[in-house]
Amino acid sequence: MKKGREVHKSKTLQSKEYLRKKLGVVDKKIDGSLVSEKYKIRGKVDEILTLKDESMAPLDYKFAVYNDMIFYL
């Protein structure tokens, strides 16, 4: 988790101006909050992307190493 936090922090600092143009991103909000009254859920994502067709998409950074083992809850 410590490594993940470090990667998250560096991505946030590095990518303030970077837009994923191959995906059609025209704008983004960093550390956005999302809320659904309908489903009664809320959460934070690393970025909320605005696409050129005016739709929006959440983006959350993850860092993990796969060791040929899957854990189930």
N, C-alpha and C positions, 0 to 999 in steps of 0.2 A: 504494500500500500504506500509505503514511503516513496518508492521509486515512481509510482503512479502520480503521487502529488507533485513530485518534482517535474515530471513530464508535463502535467497539466499546467503548472505555473509557467514553464518556459513556453509552451504553446500559446498561452494567453498573452504573454508579453511579445512574442515574435509575430503573432498573426493579427495585430490590431488593424492594420491597413490591408492585409491580404484578402482578396476575394477569389473564391474558387470559380474562375471564369469558365472552365471546361464543363462545370455543372450548371452554368447559367446564373450564377449568383451576382446580384447587382448591389446588395447591401446586406449588412449583418449587424446584430446586436449581441454583444458579449455578455455572458453571465445573465441570461434571461430567465424569467420566471414564467411558468405555464400553469394555467388553472382551468379546470373543467368543472363548471357548476353541475352540468348534466351527470357526469360520472363521479362527482365529489372527490376529485383527486387534484393534487398540485405537486409541482416539482421544479427544480432548477436544471437548466441545461447550459452547456458551455457556450453555445452560439445558437441564435435563431437566424436562419438564412432567409433572405427575401430573393426569390428567383425572378427571372425576367418575365415570366408569365403572371407575375404578381402573387403567386402562391408562396407559402412559407413552409420551412422545414426545420425541425430541431436537429442539432448536431451535438453529440456528447463524446468527449475524448475518453478512450479506454486504453489501459496498458496492462497487459497480462502475458504470461508465458505459458504455453500449452505444454504439459508434461505427460501426454498420453493418458491422462486421467480426468474423468468427468465426475464432478460432485453434484449430487442431487439433494434437494431439501425435502 
